[in-house]
Amino acid sequence: MPTAKRLTCRTCRSEENHEPLTSGQRDWLQDQLGNPISDNYYKCVNVRPDGTVCLNLRTHGHERHFRLTKRLPDDLE
């Protein structure tokens, strides 16, 4: 099981804490992508100035894994 890491975030434009996806979040992403996903997806857990959590998605090795920024819905947090 992956552990939390400090990775760069495309949305926050800085190095932030990232956590691995939960099983429900992984299921949501798998449905969005239409194919099985591995354990190397992370979500940014930085709290933005408006009080919301960033939730930008990336893989361990690629900050810009998705062509367009992909974010978890707030209700999955």
PDB file of N, CA, C and O in Angstrom:
ATOM      1  N   MET A   1       0.849  -1.184   0.000  1.00  0.00           N
ATOM      2  CA  MET A   1       0.000   0.000   0.000  1.00  0.00           C
ATOM      3  C   MET A   1       0.891   1.244   0.000  1.00  0.00           C
ATOM      4  O   MET A   1       1.803   1.348   0.820  1.00  0.00           O
ATOM      5  N   PRO A   2       0.635   2.190  -0.914  1.00  0.00           N
ATOM      6  CA  PRO A   2       1.432   3.418  -0.949  1.00  0.00           C
ATOM      7  C   PRO A   2       1.233   4.257   0.310  1.00  0.00           C
ATOM      8  O   PRO A   2       0.217   4.149   0.995  1.00  0.00           O
ATOM      9  N   THR A   3       2.213   5.082   0.593  1.00  0.00           N
ATOM     10  CA  THR A   3       2.136   5.982   1.750  1.00  0.00           C
ATOM     11  C   THR A   3       2.081   7.426   1.264  1.00  0.00           C
ATOM     12  O   THR A   3       2.368   7.708   0.101  1.00  0.00           O
ATOM     13  N   ALA A   4       1.707   8.343   2.167  1.00  0.00           N
ATOM     14  CA  ALA A   4       1.640   9.768   1.839  1.00  0.00           C
ATOM     15  C   ALA A   4       3.030  10.268   1.439  1.00  0.00           C
ATOM     16  O   ALA A   4       4.048   9.795   1.945  1.00  0.00           O
ATOM     17  N   LYS A   5       3.046  11.235   0.518  1.00  0.00           N
ATOM     18  CA  LYS A   5       4.309  11.788   0.021  1.00  0.00           C
ATOM     19  C   LYS A   5       4.172  13.286  -0.215  1.00  0.00           C
ATOM     20  O   LYS A   5       3.063  13.805  -0.350  1.00  0.00           O
ATOM     21  N   ARG A   6       5.307  13.976  -0.263  1.00  0.00           N
ATOM     22  CA  ARG A   6       5.334  15.374  -0.695  1.00  0.00           C
ATOM     23  C   ARG A   6       5.702  15.377  -2.167  1.00  0.00           C
ATOM     24  O   ARG A   6       6.800  14.976  -2.554  1.00  0.00           O
ATOM     25  N   LEU A   7       4.759  15.840  -2.983  1.00  0.00           N
ATOM     26  CA  LEU A   7       4.935  15.884  -4.427  1.00  0.00           C
ATOM     27  C   LEU A   7       4.519  17.260  -4.934  1.00  0.00           C
ATOM     28  O   LEU A   7       3.805  17.990  -4.246  1.00  0.00           O
ATOM     29  N   THR A   8       4.961  17.610  -6.130  1.00  0.00           N
ATOM     30  CA  THR A   8       4.522  18.884  -6.692  1.00  0.00           C
ATOM     31  C   THR A   8       3.086  18.764  -7.173  1.00  0.00           C
ATOM     32  O   THR A   8       2.656  17.709  -7.641  1.00  0.00           O
ATOM     33  N   CYS A   9       2.352  19.863  -7.050  1.00  0.00           N
ATOM     34  CA  CYS A   9       0.948  19.900  -7.459  1.00  0.00           C
ATOM     35  C   CYS A   9       0.799  20.914  -8.582  1.00  0.00           C
ATOM     36  O   CYS A   9       1.226  22.063  -8.460  1.00  0.00           O
ATOM     37  N   ARG A  10       0.198  20.483  -9.657  1.00  0.00           N
ATOM     38  CA  ARG A  10      -0.021  21.338 -10.830  1.00  0.00           C
ATOM     39  C   ARG A  10      -0.967  22.490 -10.500  1.00  0.00           C
ATOM     40  O   ARG A  10      -0.800  23.588 -11.031  1.00  0.00           O
ATOM     41  N   THR A  11      -1.947  22.266  -9.644  1.00  0.00           N
ATOM     42  CA  THR A  11      -2.909  23.298  -9.290  1.00  0.00           C
ATOM     43  C   THR A  11      -2.348  24.270  -8.266  1.00  0.00           C
ATOM     44  O   THR A  11      -2.481  25.484  -8.426  1.00  0.00           O
ATOM     45  N   CYS A  12      -1.724  23.752  -7.219  1.00  0.00           N
ATOM     46  CA  CYS A  12      -1.178  24.608  -6.154  1.00  0.00           C
ATOM     47  C   CYS A  12       0.133  25.283  -6.572  1.00  0.00           C
ATOM     48  O   CYS A  12       0.535  26.288  -5.987  1.00  0.00           O
ATOM     49  N   ARG A  13       0.782  24.728  -7.574  1.00  0.00           N
ATOM     50  CA  ARG A  13       2.058  25.246  -8.086  1.00  0.00           C
ATOM     51  C   ARG A  13       3.159  25.259  -7.032  1.00  0.00           C
ATOM     52  O   ARG A  13       3.980  26.174  -6.972  1.00  0.00           O
ATOM     53  N   SER A  14       3.151  24.223  -6.207  1.00  0.00           N
ATOM     54  CA  SER A  14       4.184  24.073  -5.180  1.00  0.00           C
ATOM     55  C   SER A  14       4.230  22.611  -4.746  1.00  0.00           C
ATOM     56  O   SER A  14       3.406  21.800  -5.169  1.00  0.00           O
ATOM     57  N   GLU A  15       5.201  22.290  -3.900  1.00  0.00           N
ATOM     58  CA  GLU A  15       5.300  20.939  -3.356  1.00  0.00           C
ATOM     59  C   GLU A  15       4.359  20.839  -2.169  1.00  0.00           C
ATOM     60  O   GLU A  15       4.465  21.616  -1.221  1.00  0.00           O
ATOM     61  N   GLU A  16       3.435  19.881  -2.218  1.00  0.00           N
ATOM     62  CA  GLU A  16       2.409  19.728  -1.187  1.00  0.00           C
ATOM     63  C   GLU A  16       2.288  18.268  -0.771  1.00  0.00           C
ATOM     64  O   GLU A  16       2.807  17.375  -1.440  1.00  0.00           O
ATOM     65  N   ASN A  17       1.595  18.038   0.345  1.00  0.00           N
ATOM     66  CA  ASN A  17       1.323  16.674   0.801  1.00  0.00           C
ATOM     67  C   ASN A  17       0.308  16.024  -0.133  1.00  0.00           C
ATOM     68  O   ASN A  17      -0.689  16.637  -0.517  1.00  0.00           O
ATOM     69  N   HIS A  18       0.577  14.788  -0.485  1.00  0.00           N
ATOM     70  CA  HIS A  18      -0.313  13.986  -1.325  1.00  0.00           C
ATOM     71  C   HIS A  18      -0.554  12.659  -0.615  1.00  0.00           C
ATOM     72  O   HIS A  18       0.355  12.084  -0.016  1.00  0.00           O
ATOM     73  N   GLU A  19      -1.780  12.191  -0.691  1.00  0.00           N
ATOM     74  CA  GLU A  19      -2.151  10.908  -0.085  1.00  0.00           C
ATOM     75  C   GLU A  19      -2.617   9.949  -1.170  1.00  0.00           C
ATOM     76  O   GLU A  19      -3.160  10.383  -2.186  1.00  0.00           O
ATOM     77  N   PRO A  20      -2.412   8.653  -0.970  1.00  0.00           N
ATOM     78  CA  PRO A  20      -2.937   7.672  -1.933  1.00  0.00           C
ATOM     79  C   PRO A  20      -4.464   7.679  -1.906  1.00  0.00           C
ATOM     80  O   PRO A  20      -5.074   8.082  -0.916  1.00  0.00           O
ATOM     81  N   LEU A  21      -5.061   7.238  -2.981  1.00  0.00           N
ATOM     82  CA  LEU A  21      -6.520   7.203  -3.071  1.00  0.00           C
ATOM     83  C   LEU A  21      -7.092   6.080  -2.211  1.00  0.00           C
ATOM     84  O   LEU A  21      -6.478   5.023  -2.061  1.00  0.00           O
ATOM     85  N   THR A  22      -8.276   6.323  -1.649  1.00  0.00           N
ATOM     86  CA  THR A  22      -9.002   5.278  -0.934  1.00  0.00           C
ATOM     87  C   THR A  22      -9.639   4.350  -1.960  1.00  0.00           C
ATOM     88  O   THR A  22      -9.619   4.645  -3.155  1.00  0.00           O
ATOM     89  N   SER A  23     -10.193   3.251  -1.517  1.00  0.00           N
ATOM     90  CA  SER A  23     -10.790   2.302  -2.462  1.00  0.00           C
ATOM     91  C   SER A  23     -11.970   2.927  -3.215  1.00  0.00           C
ATOM     92  O   SER A  23     -12.126   2.679  -4.411  1.00  0.00           O
ATOM     93  N   GLY A  24     -12.791   3.720  -2.552  1.00  0.00           N
ATOM     94  CA  GLY A  24     -13.911   4.390  -3.219  1.00  0.00           C
ATOM     95  C   GLY A  24     -13.443   5.398  -4.252  1.00  0.00           C
ATOM     96  O   GLY A  24     -14.035   5.518  -5.324  1.00  0.00           O
ATOM     97  N   GLN A  25     -12.384   6.119  -3.931  1.00  0.00           N
ATOM     98  CA  GLN A  25     -11.825   7.089  -4.869  1.00  0.00           C
ATOM     99  C   GLN A  25     -11.195   6.383  -6.062  1.00  0.00           C
ATOM    100  O   GLN A  25     -11.302   6.853  -7.195  1.00  0.00           O
ATOM    101  N   ARG A  26     -10.540   5.257  -5.807  1.00  0.00           N
ATOM    102  CA  ARG A  26      -9.965   4.469  -6.899  1.00  0.00           C
ATOM    103  C   ARG A  26     -11.061   3.950  -7.825  1.00  0.00           C
ATOM    104  O   ARG A  26     -10.901   3.960  -9.045  1.00  0.00           O
ATOM    105  N   ASP A  27     -12.179   3.494  -7.244  1.00  0.00           N
ATOM    106  CA  ASP A  27     -13.299   3.014  -8.057  1.00  0.00           C
ATOM    107  C   ASP A  27     -13.848   4.134  -8.939  1.00  0.00           C
ATOM    108  O   ASP A  27     -14.143   3.916 -10.114  1.00  0.00           O
ATOM    109  N   TRP A  28     -13.984   5.341  -8.366  1.00  0.00           N
ATOM    110  CA  TRP A  28     -14.474   6.489  -9.129  1.00  0.00           C
ATOM    111  C   TRP A  28     -13.529   6.796 -10.297  1.00  0.00           C
ATOM    112  O   TRP A  28     -13.984   7.002 -11.422  1.00  0.00           O
ATOM    113  N   LEU A  29     -12.222   6.826 -10.035  1.00  0.00           N
ATOM    114  CA  LEU A  29     -11.254   7.134 -11.083  1.00  0.00           C
ATOM    115  C   LEU A  29     -11.245   6.050 -12.150  1.00  0.00           C
ATOM    116  O   LEU A  29     -11.145   6.350 -13.339  1.00  0.00           O
ATOM    117  N   GLN A  30     -11.348   4.815 -11.741  1.00  0.00           N
ATOM    118  CA  GLN A  30     -11.389   3.712 -12.703  1.00  0.00           C
ATOM    119  C   GLN A  30     -12.608   3.856 -13.616  1.00  0.00           C
ATOM    120  O   GLN A  30     -12.505   3.620 -14.820  1.00  0.00           O
ATOM    121  N   ASP A  31     -13.763   4.242 -13.057  1.00  0.00           N
ATOM    122  CA  ASP A  31     -14.962   4.473 -13.871  1.00  0.00           C
ATOM    123  C   ASP A  31     -14.751   5.639 -14.831  1.00  0.00           C
ATOM    124  O   ASP A  31     -15.198   5.587 -15.977  1.00  0.00           O
ATOM    125  N   GLN A  32     -14.079   6.681 -14.377  1.00  0.00           N
ATOM    126  CA  GLN A  32     -13.809   7.852 -15.218  1.00  0.00           C
ATOM    127  C   GLN A  32     -12.884   7.510 -16.384  1.00  0.00           C
ATOM    128  O   GLN A  32     -13.099   7.969 -17.506  1.00  0.00           O
ATOM    129  N   LEU A  33     -11.870   6.717 -16.123  1.00  0.00           N
ATOM    130  CA  LEU A  33     -10.883   6.397 -17.145  1.00  0.00           C
ATOM    131  C   LEU A  33     -11.298   5.220 -18.022  1.00  0.00           C
ATOM    132  O   LEU A  33     -10.837   5.092 -19.156  1.00  0.00           O
ATOM    133  N   GLY A  34     -12.165   4.367 -17.496  1.00  0.00           N
ATOM    134  CA  GLY A  34     -12.638   3.232 -18.269  1.00  0.00           C
ATOM    135  C   GLY A  34     -11.667   2.067 -18.355  1.00  0.00           C
ATOM    136  O   GLY A  34     -11.823   1.191 -19.205  1.00  0.00           O
ATOM    137  N   ASN A  35     -10.666   2.048 -17.483  1.00  0.00           N
ATOM    138  CA  ASN A  35      -9.727   0.922 -17.456  1.00  0.00           C
ATOM    139  C   ASN A  35      -9.180   0.753 -16.044  1.00  0.00           C
ATOM    140  O   ASN A  35      -9.265   1.676 -15.235  1.00  0.00           O
ATOM    141  N   PRO A  36      -8.622  -0.409 -15.742  1.00  0.00           N
ATOM    142  CA  PRO A  36      -8.072  -0.633 -14.404  1.00  0.00           C
ATOM    143  C   PRO A  36      -6.939   0.350 -14.110  1.00  0.00           C
ATOM    144  O   PRO A  36      -6.194   0.737 -15.010  1.00  0.00           O
ATOM    145  N   ILE A  37      -6.815   0.749 -12.842  1.00  0.00           N
ATOM    146  CA  ILE A  37      -5.755   1.679 -12.463  1.00  0.00           C
ATOM    147  C   ILE A  37      -4.848   1.017 -11.433  1.00  0.00           C
ATOM    148  O   ILE A  37      -5.252   0.091 -10.729  1.00  0.00           O
ATOM    149  N   SER A  38      -3.629   1.505 -11.362  1.00  0.00           N
ATOM    150  CA  SER A  38      -2.660   0.957 -10.417  1.00  0.00           C
ATOM    151  C   SER A  38      -2.712   1.731  -9.096  1.00  0.00           C
ATOM    152  O   SER A  38      -3.529   2.636  -8.924  1.00  0.00           O
ATOM    153  N   ASP A  39      -1.833   1.359  -8.178  1.00  0.00           N
ATOM    154  CA  ASP A  39      -1.796   1.999  -6.857  1.00  0.00           C
ATOM    155  C   ASP A  39      -0.955   3.268  -6.827  1.00  0.00           C
ATOM    156  O   ASP A  39      -0.688   3.785  -5.742  1.00  0.00           O
ATOM    157  N   ASN A  40      -0.530   3.788  -7.968  1.00  0.00           N
ATOM    158  CA  ASN A  40       0.371   4.928  -7.925  1.00  0.00           C
ATOM    159  C   ASN A  40      -0.320   6.279  -8.144  1.00  0.00           C
ATOM    160  O   ASN A  40       0.344   7.249  -8.509  1.00  0.00           O
ATOM    161  N   TYR A  41      -1.625   6.360  -7.930  1.00  0.00           N
ATOM    162  CA  TYR A  41      -2.342   7.630  -8.030  1.00  0.00           C
ATOM    163  C   TYR A  41      -2.433   8.291  -6.655  1.00  0.00           C
ATOM    164  O   TYR A  41      -2.675   7.631  -5.645  1.00  0.00           O
ATOM    165  N   TYR A  42      -2.234   9.601  -6.641  1.00  0.00           N
ATOM    166  CA  TYR A  42      -2.251  10.384  -5.401  1.00  0.00           C
ATOM    167  C   TYR A  42      -3.146  11.601  -5.565  1.00  0.00           C
ATOM    168  O   TYR A  42      -3.348  12.096  -6.674  1.00  0.00           O
ATOM    169  N   LYS A  43      -3.680  12.076  -4.440  1.00  0.00           N
ATOM    170  CA  LYS A  43      -4.486  13.305  -4.422  1.00  0.00           C
ATOM    171  C   LYS A  43      -3.775  14.345  -3.558  1.00  0.00           C
ATOM    172  O   LYS A  43      -3.207  14.012  -2.518  1.00  0.00           O
ATOM    173  N   CYS A  44      -3.809  15.593  -3.989  1.00  0.00           N
ATOM    174  CA  CYS A  44      -3.221  16.685  -3.217  1.00  0.00           C
ATOM    175  C   CYS A  44      -4.168  17.015  -2.067  1.00  0.00           C
ATOM    176  O   CYS A  44      -5.367  17.189  -2.286  1.00  0.00           O
ATOM    177  N   VAL A  45      -3.649  17.101  -0.854  1.00  0.00           N
ATOM    178  CA  VAL A  45      -4.495  17.385   0.311  1.00  0.00           C
ATOM    179  C   VAL A  45      -4.204  18.774   0.897  1.00  0.00           C
ATOM    180  O   VAL A  45      -4.484  19.032   2.068  1.00  0.00           O
ATOM    181  N   ASN A  46      -3.643  19.658   0.078  1.00  0.00           N
ATOM    182  CA  ASN A  46      -3.384  21.030   0.511  1.00  0.00           C
ATOM    183  C   ASN A  46      -4.709  21.781   0.667  1.00  0.00           C
ATOM    184  O   ASN A  46      -5.587  21.687  -0.191  1.00  0.00           O
ATOM    185  N   VAL A  47      -4.846  22.523   1.763  1.00  0.00           N
ATOM    186  CA  VAL A  47      -6.038  23.345   1.972  1.00  0.00           C
ATOM    187  C   VAL A  47      -5.807  24.689   1.288  1.00  0.00           C
ATOM    188  O   VAL A  47      -4.860  25.404   1.614  1.00  0.00           O
ATOM    189  N   ARG A  48      -6.676  25.028   0.341  1.00  0.00           N
ATOM    190  CA  ARG A  48      -6.546  26.256  -0.428  1.00  0.00           C
ATOM    191  C   ARG A  48      -7.054  27.443   0.388  1.00  0.00           C
ATOM    192  O   ARG A  48      -7.724  27.255   1.403  1.00  0.00           O
ATOM    193  N   PRO A  49      -6.738  28.670  -0.051  1.00  0.00           N
ATOM    194  CA  PRO A  49      -7.167  29.864   0.693  1.00  0.00           C
ATOM    195  C   PRO A  49      -8.679  29.965   0.907  1.00  0.00           C
ATOM    196  O   PRO A  49      -9.122  30.572   1.882  1.00  0.00           O
ATOM    197  N   ASP A  50      -9.473  29.382   0.011  1.00  0.00           N
ATOM    198  CA  ASP A  50     -10.932  29.437   0.187  1.00  0.00           C
ATOM    199  C   ASP A  50     -11.448  28.369   1.156  1.00  0.00           C
ATOM    200  O   ASP A  50     -12.656  28.262   1.371  1.00  0.00           O
ATOM    201  N   GLY A  51     -10.542  27.579   1.739  1.00  0.00           N
ATOM    202  CA  GLY A  51     -10.916  26.582   2.742  1.00  0.00           C
ATOM    203  C   GLY A  51     -11.215  25.199   2.191  1.00  0.00           C
ATOM    204  O   GLY A  51     -11.485  24.279   2.964  1.00  0.00           O
ATOM    205  N   THR A  52     -11.175  25.028   0.880  1.00  0.00           N
ATOM    206  CA  THR A  52     -11.413  23.714   0.288  1.00  0.00           C
ATOM    207  C   THR A  52     -10.090  22.965   0.132  1.00  0.00           C
ATOM    208  O   THR A  52      -9.016  23.568   0.114  1.00  0.00           O
ATOM    209  N   VAL A  53     -10.188  21.660   0.022  1.00  0.00           N
ATOM    210  CA  VAL A  53      -8.996  20.829  -0.199  1.00  0.00           C
ATOM    211  C   VAL A  53      -8.784  20.725  -1.705  1.00  0.00           C
ATOM    212  O   VAL A  53      -9.752  20.579  -2.451  1.00  0.00           O
ATOM    213  N   CYS A  54      -7.547  20.797  -2.162  1.00  0.00           N
ATOM    214  CA  CYS A  54      -7.224  20.819  -3.595  1.00  0.00           C
ATOM    215  C   CYS A  54      -7.751  19.584  -4.328  1.00  0.00           C
ATOM    216  O   CYS A  54      -8.511  19.732  -5.285  1.00  0.00           O
ATOM    217  N   LEU A  55      -7.375  18.381  -3.914  1.00  0.00           N
ATOM    218  CA  LEU A  55      -7.810  17.105  -4.492  1.00  0.00           C
ATOM    219  C   LEU A  55      -7.390  16.888  -5.947  1.00  0.00           C
ATOM    220  O   LEU A  55      -7.992  16.069  -6.641  1.00  0.00           O
ATOM    221  N   ASN A  56      -6.373  17.605  -6.417  1.00  0.00           N
ATOM    222  CA  ASN A  56      -5.838  17.383  -7.753  1.00  0.00           C
ATOM    223  C   ASN A  56      -5.193  15.996  -7.806  1.00  0.00           C
ATOM    224  O   ASN A  56      -4.524  15.587  -6.857  1.00  0.00           O
ATOM    225  N   LEU A  57      -5.389  15.281  -8.897  1.00  0.00           N
ATOM    226  CA  LEU A  57      -4.858  13.925  -9.036  1.00  0.00           C
ATOM    227  C   LEU A  57      -3.592  13.909  -9.878  1.00  0.00           C
ATOM    228  O   LEU A  57      -3.444  14.688 -10.820  1.00  0.00           O
ATOM    229  N   ARG A  58      -2.693  13.019  -9.528  1.00  0.00           N
ATOM    230  CA  ARG A  58      -1.462  12.795 -10.284  1.00  0.00           C
ATOM    231  C   ARG A  58      -0.960  11.404  -9.975  1.00  0.00           C
ATOM    232  O   ARG A  58      -1.452  10.753  -9.053  1.00  0.00           O
ATOM    233  N   THR A  59       0.013  10.943 -10.733  1.00  0.00           N
ATOM    234  CA  THR A  59       0.669   9.687 -10.408  1.00  0.00           C
ATOM    235  C   THR A  59       1.967  10.009  -9.683  1.00  0.00           C
ATOM    236  O   THR A  59       2.407  11.158  -9.655  1.00  0.00           O
ATOM    237  N   HIS A  60       2.569   8.989  -9.102  1.00  0.00           N
ATOM    238  CA  HIS A  60       3.811   9.201  -8.358  1.00  0.00           C
ATOM    239  C   HIS A  60       4.891   9.810  -9.242  1.00  0.00           C
ATOM    240  O   HIS A  60       5.596  10.722  -8.809  1.00  0.00           O
ATOM    241  N   GLY A  61       5.034   9.330 -10.458  1.00  0.00           N
ATOM    242  CA  GLY A  61       6.128   9.757 -11.311  1.00  0.00           C
ATOM    243  C   GLY A  61       5.843  10.929 -12.235  1.00  0.00           C
ATOM    244  O   GLY A  61       6.776  11.490 -12.810  1.00  0.00           O
ATOM    245  N   HIS A  62       4.572  11.320 -12.397  1.00  0.00           N
ATOM    246  CA  HIS A  62       4.232  12.359 -13.370  1.00  0.00           C
ATOM    247  C   HIS A  62       3.278  13.393 -12.776  1.00  0.00           C
ATOM    248  O   HIS A  62       2.145  13.069 -12.420  1.00  0.00           O
ATOM    249  N   GLU A  63       3.740  14.634 -12.672  1.00  0.00           N
ATOM    250  CA  GLU A  63       2.874  15.715 -12.187  1.00  0.00           C
ATOM    251  C   GLU A  63       1.729  15.956 -13.163  1.00  0.00           C
ATOM    252  O   GLU A  63       0.591  16.174 -12.747  1.00  0.00           O
ATOM    253  N   ARG A  64       2.026  15.919 -14.448  1.00  0.00           N
ATOM    254  CA  ARG A  64       1.010  16.172 -15.469  1.00  0.00           C
ATOM    255  C   ARG A  64       0.601  14.861 -16.154  1.00  0.00           C
ATOM    256  O   ARG A  64       0.723  14.714 -17.370  1.00  0.00           O
ATOM    257  N   HIS A  65       0.126  13.939 -15.361  1.00  0.00           N
ATOM    258  CA  HIS A  65      -0.266  12.633 -15.893  1.00  0.00           C
ATOM    259  C   HIS A  65      -1.450  12.773 -16.848  1.00  0.00           C
ATOM    260  O   HIS A  65      -1.500  12.098 -17.876  1.00  0.00           O
ATOM    261  N   PHE A  66      -2.395  13.638 -16.516  1.00  0.00           N
ATOM    262  CA  PHE A  66      -3.578  13.847 -17.347  1.00  0.00           C
ATOM    263  C   PHE A  66      -3.371  15.089 -18.214  1.00  0.00           C
ATOM    264  O   PHE A  66      -2.764  16.065 -17.774  1.00  0.00           O
ATOM    265  N   ARG A  67      -3.872  15.047 -19.437  1.00  0.00           N
ATOM    266  CA  ARG A  67      -3.717  16.195 -20.337  1.00  0.00           C
ATOM    267  C   ARG A  67      -4.331  17.442 -19.719  1.00  0.00           C
ATOM    268  O   ARG A  67      -3.704  18.501 -19.698  1.00  0.00           O
ATOM    269  N   LEU A  68      -5.544  17.321 -19.219  1.00  0.00           N
ATOM    270  CA  LEU A  68      -6.203  18.390 -18.478  1.00  0.00           C
ATOM    271  C   LEU A  68      -6.195  18.016 -17.004  1.00  0.00           C
ATOM    272  O   LEU A  68      -6.205  16.834 -16.661  1.00  0.00           O
ATOM    273  N   THR A  69      -6.176  19.003 -16.145  1.00  0.00           N
ATOM    274  CA  THR A  69      -6.164  18.736 -14.713  1.00  0.00           C
ATOM    275  C   THR A  69      -7.380  17.904 -14.330  1.00  0.00           C
ATOM    276  O   THR A  69      -8.499  18.227 -14.729  1.00  0.00           O
ATOM    277  N   LYS A  70      -7.177  16.845 -13.568  1.00  0.00           N
ATOM    278  CA  LYS A  70      -8.269  15.999 -13.089  1.00  0.00           C
ATOM    279  C   LYS A  70      -8.297  16.094 -11.576  1.00  0.00           C
ATOM    280  O   LYS A  70      -7.269  15.959 -10.912  1.00  0.00           O
ATOM    281  N   ARG A  71      -9.485  16.329 -11.039  1.00  0.00           N
ATOM    282  CA  ARG A  71      -9.670  16.548  -9.608  1.00  0.00           C
ATOM    283  C   ARG A  71     -10.750  15.612  -9.093  1.00  0.00           C
ATOM    284  O   ARG A  71     -11.735  15.344  -9.781  1.00  0.00           O
ATOM    285  N   LEU A  72     -10.557  15.115  -7.874  1.00  0.00           N
ATOM    286  CA  LEU A  72     -11.609  14.307  -7.242  1.00  0.00           C
ATOM    287  C   LEU A  72     -12.780  15.210  -6.879  1.00  0.00           C
ATOM    288  O   LEU A  72     -12.559  16.360  -6.501  1.00  0.00           O
ATOM    289  N   PRO A  73     -14.007  14.737  -6.979  1.00  0.00           N
ATOM    290  CA  PRO A  73     -15.153  15.522  -6.512  1.00  0.00           C
ATOM    291  C   PRO A  73     -15.084  15.693  -4.988  1.00  0.00           C
ATOM    292  O   PRO A  73     -14.595  14.813  -4.278  1.00  0.00           O
ATOM    293  N   ASP A  74     -15.567  16.807  -4.510  1.00  0.00           N
ATOM    294  CA  ASP A  74     -15.537  17.092  -3.066  1.00  0.00           C
ATOM    295  C   ASP A  74     -16.274  16.036  -2.247  1.00  0.00           C
ATOM    296  O   ASP A  74     -15.867  15.738  -1.124  1.00  0.00           O
ATOM    297  N   ASP A  75     -17.346  15.468  -2.786  1.00  0.00           N
ATOM    298  CA  ASP A  75     -18.127  14.490  -2.010  1.00  0.00           C
ATOM    299  C   ASP A  75     -17.393  13.155  -1.816  1.00  0.00           C
ATOM    300  O   ASP A  75     -17.831  12.330  -1.015  1.00  0.00           O
ATOM    301  N   LEU A  76     -16.300  12.933  -2.525  1.00  0.00           N
ATOM    302  CA  LEU A  76     -15.509  11.713  -2.332  1.00  0.00           C
ATOM    303  C   LEU A  76     -14.435  11.869  -1.290  1.00  0.00           C
ATOM    304  O   LEU A  76     -13.790  10.884  -0.933  1.00  0.00           O
ATOM    305  N   GLU A  77     -14.213  13.068  -0.787  1.00  0.00           N
ATOM    306  CA  GLU A  77     -13.174  13.304   0.211  1.00  0.00           C
ATOM    307  C   GLU A  77     -13.659  12.816   1.526  1.00  0.00           C
ATOM    308  O   GLU A  77     -12.943  12.913   2.522  1.00  0.00           O
TER     309      GLU A  77
END
